[in-house]
Each structure stands twice: as C-alpha cells, then as structure tokens.
Amino acid sequence: MSEVTIRLDDRGRKGRYIATVAGREGEAYIAFTHREEGVISADHTIAPDSLKGTGAAFALVEYLVADARARGFRVIPICPYVRAQYRKHPEWADAFTVPPEWEPEGA
C-alpha cells in the first residue's frame, strides 16, 4: 500500500477528510456534513483516477472511524462507499449510527 497522508478541513457545517498519496498527483476525499451535536454524515467519497488502487479511499474511512472514536461523534454513512465499508467491518459499529436496514449481516 502507498503512503497516504490525511488531513481534516472542517469549515463549520461542512467539511472534508482529504488524502494525498506520496508520489501521486491529486487528492481523494470524504465530504461530510454536521447534522446535529455529535453526528455527522459521510456524504460522498471521491478518488481521482490518479489515486485509484492506492488504498487512499479506504484509508479515509479508517481515519474517519478513528476520528469519530477519538472525538466522540457518530457517522451516518450516506455515501455508498462508506456504507459498504461499514457493512464489511462490523467492529466499526460503535462509530456509526444507521437505520436497521443498513446494519451489517450478523449484527
């Protein structure tokens, strides 16, 4: 996996987790919205072709989960990619808040 660096750009109601990859051009990001106290929604994930296959998108979701745990907020996974990763990683359930039909199998 490539070296991925992630930074947070939080601008009030909206923000992004932004990833860059050493030796590659472009940025991948997860855009989010503050919904209420202690809850954000992961709205969409974008990764340019130059970063596909580098692990940047997955690193963003891992960072999002770690940040939610560290800062005590929960995530609504509106983005299909984030929701798919949530379903694959039931150990992340504490960082998410979802309707029952979005729960991972076996949860």
VOGU-3710 file (C-alpha; in Angstrom, 3 decimals, decimal comma):
1> msevtirldd> 0,000/0,000/0,000  1,184/3,525/-0,759  1,969/6,143/1,888  -1,284/8,036/2,467  -1,440/11,339/4,346  -4,806/12,585/5,600  -5,849/15,999/6,829  -9,137/17,409/8,091  -10,715/20,511/6,546  -13,682/21,355/8,805
11> rgrkgryiat> -15,490/24,536/7,827  -18,421/24,766/10,186  -21,415/22,808/8,860  -19,469/21,107/6,043  -16,027/19,612/5,786  -13,764/17,059/4,162  -11,195/14,454/5,086  -8,570/14,836/2,360  -5,978/12,217/1,391  -2,822/12,585/-0,650
21> vagregeayi> -0,527/9,768/-1,694  3,254/10,089/-1,842  4,458/10,265/-5,445  0,958/10,694/-6,915  -0,943/13,748/-8,079  -4,450/14,543/-6,906  -6,471/14,294/-3,733  -9,147/11,868/-2,585  -11,709/12,980/-0,038  -14,770/12,165/2,027
31> afthreegvi> -17,163/15,122/2,197  -19,244/15,363/5,356  -21,967/17,460/6,959  -22,512/18,182/10,650  -26,110/17,013/11,213  -26,582/17,615/14,927  -24,495/17,636/18,068  -22,290/14,545/17,942  -23,443/13,343/14,496  -22,015/13,867/11,010
41> sadhtiapds> -22,980/12,308/7,702  -20,355/10,956/5,319  -21,933/12,308/2,138  -19,649/11,119/-0,647  -16,169/9,821/-1,349  -14,203/10,984/-4,384  -10,936/9,499/-5,609  -9,419/10,673/-8,896  -8,077/8,121/-11,371  -4,540/9,052/-10,337
51> lkgtgaafal> -5,203/7,616/-6,840  -7,255/4,553/-7,733  -5,698/1,375/-6,366  -3,559/3,207/-3,794  -5,777/2,482/-0,784  -6,496/6,184/-0,300  -10,299/5,789/-0,139  -10,108/3,001/2,439  -7,540/4,964/4,456  -10,009/7,852/4,537
61> veylvadara> -12,735/5,638/6,013  -10,320/4,208/8,589  -9,324/7,765/9,546  -12,981/8,823/9,754  -13,717/5,925/12,139  -10,662/6,698/14,286  -11,581/10,390/14,402  -15,184/9,614/15,369  -13,977/7,432/18,216  -11,363/9,942/19,381
71> rgfrvipicp> -13,669/12,967/19,276  -16,858/11,202/20,346  -19,146/11,659/17,379  -21,051/9,141/15,249  -21,299/8,869/11,472  -24,314/8,362/9,221  -22,866/6,556/6,158  -24,854/8,161/3,331  -22,011/7,612/0,841  -22,315/4,163/-0,792
81> yvraqyrkhp> -18,579/3,503/-0,412  -18,533/4,376/3,290  -21,701/2,325/3,828  -20,145/-0,673/2,036  -17,030/-0,462/4,226  -19,203/-0,161/7,344  -21,033/-3,354/6,346  -17,707/-5,166/5,836  -16,370/-4,030/9,220  -18,892/-4,709/11,999
91> ewadaftvpp> -16,154/-3,851/14,506  -16,704/-0,215/13,484  -20,363/-0,214/14,605  -19,603/1,997/17,623  -18,582/4,837/15,293  -21,751/4,738/13,178  -25,442/5,408/13,561  -27,644/3,794/10,926  -31,208/2,691/10,269  -31,731/-1,034/10,981
101> ewepega> -31,841/-1,959/7,279  -28,252/-0,692/6,885  -26,876/-2,922/9,641  -24,177/-5,426/8,605  -25,270/-9,027/8,298  -24,969/-10,818/11,604  -25,089/-7,605/13,653
//
